[in-house]
Amino acid sequence: MKDGKSIFVVLVLIVFVVYVMRNFLGRVSAFFFVPIDNLLFISHSIPPVLMWMIFGLLIGVIYGSFIAIKKYRLDFKLLISPVLALLVGISLILLASFVVKKFNKKPDEKVTDKVVIDGGDR
């Protein structure tokens, strides 16, 4: 077991490296999280935090199933149902997103370069 002094030095070194690379890490995290956030945003009435929670729960079910399969030496076929639940959940979120966008679009609306503030959260 390591002593507390070496663990502290390693943690300080990690914090320093993260601080030095903060711009790069910010761009990389935005590259991954912004598309997923746009994917999970359905409408103004359903907050994206709720969609992130559902997405995280489905990922957690897959991870928990994998751990249970490894720990109790179960068959890997049991991993199919959580993966299918994740795929069905993501496809329902996508379907709901496209349906809401289709119904919210007005046919006589023209695309302009002007930004219109509608008072919404996003």
Beta strands, then each sheet from edge to edge (+ up, - down):
end
